[in-house]
Amino acid sequence: MEKRGEPIRVTRSSMPPFEEYVDMIRPLWDSHWLTNMGDLHQRLEAGLKEYLHAENLSLFTNGHLALEMTIQAFQLKGQVITTPFTFASTTHAIVRNGLTPVFCDIREEDYTLDPEKLEALITEETSAIVPVHVYGNLCRTAEIQEIADRHGLKVIYDAAHTFGVEVDGRSAASFGDASMFSFHATKVYNTIEGGAVAYRDAALAHEINGLKNFGILDEETVALVGGNGKMNEFQAAMGLCNLRHVDEEIGKRRLVYERYMERLSGVRGIRLCQPKPGVKMNYAYMPVVFDGFKWNRDEVFARLAEAGIYPRKYFYPCVNAYPCYADRYSPEDTPVAARISRQVLTLPMYADLALDVVDEICDIILG
Ligand SMILES: *Cc1c(COP(=O)(O)O)cnc(C)c1O
């Protein structure tokens, strides 16, 4: 096998050609307007509204603050139902708003919130549901909405993984009351750090845009107890450049995905997420579940690491096993999530991952 110089990590950030970025930021040396909803910010907001088919959209300096401040904007109380099979951000955004998370288990098939287990968790105290479109797999949105409507609950999606995903032409941004997207460097589409929230009710713009700028409404009026969640012009410039290339990047990810599927489908003890009819995927992650395979997840991880290949154990451990939540929760409350978290590995997946490296990874896994 040919020797690779560089280690292979789970992801590699998409970047535009250097000259393109320089051209985009050059006007900032004339305007000296570096942040606070400048020209590039406005252009990116318009561009993303169009790309995501979002009627209302606000940019943020990162996805986490977009979620945290959106939850704040809805002025929720009591309990919020979510899943523990996600990144720390989802639960932290709930808790940092003074709300109590209640963990619902996930589906075997796509690791999203299991609507069949949802209703039993709803109490008098429940005010909202925060499901996660994990790995870019869309949740059972219709079932979740039906239950939410019946109980008068808000639905705020953690859509951090679903940039560009559509089902029957309908954007991932269109479900529930709001959807948070992350544009972190490791995501399908990045603004270095960054994020956005798309929301149904145009009137919410006042709260959301206020909260991300200290609640300042005008020079003499501070009306909300906000924070600082503003996206700056250098982030917006990266976003505008990357937006030009994102479809091409997703197209390249598709080839990597297809190669993995070709090599790993049908192998005993290996489970892969299956494509769903009508869904335009973004190939954000390549999760593989080892269940009865000749090696367990940790053994596969070690074999790859030995060859300088570093997949990630996303999402292990489950959030309800974190030390900061251990006094109130247990992973045993969500047995499917607990088991999948011990069996799953997300393999390297990015636009420029060479197909012969994908083959090398599969050769090592299959032994
Ligand atoms: C990345 C991510 C976030 C947070 O986004 P940042 O932009 O890094 O703040 C939230 N939820 C999930 C599921 C994520 O993967």
The ligand as an ORCA input file, in Angstrom:
! r2SCAN-3c Opt
* xyz 0 1
  C     -21.973     21.442     15.720
  C     -23.211     21.185     16.477
  C     -23.821     22.151     17.306
  C     -23.187     23.465     17.682
  O     -22.762     24.221     16.663
  P     -21.533     25.228     16.783
  O     -21.650     26.005     15.514
  O     -20.281     24.431     16.892
  O     -21.759     26.098     17.976
  C     -25.043     21.836     17.884
  N     -25.620     20.655     17.705
  C     -25.054     19.683     16.962
  C     -25.778     18.396     16.798
  C     -23.826     19.905     16.356
  O     -23.237     18.932     15.649
*
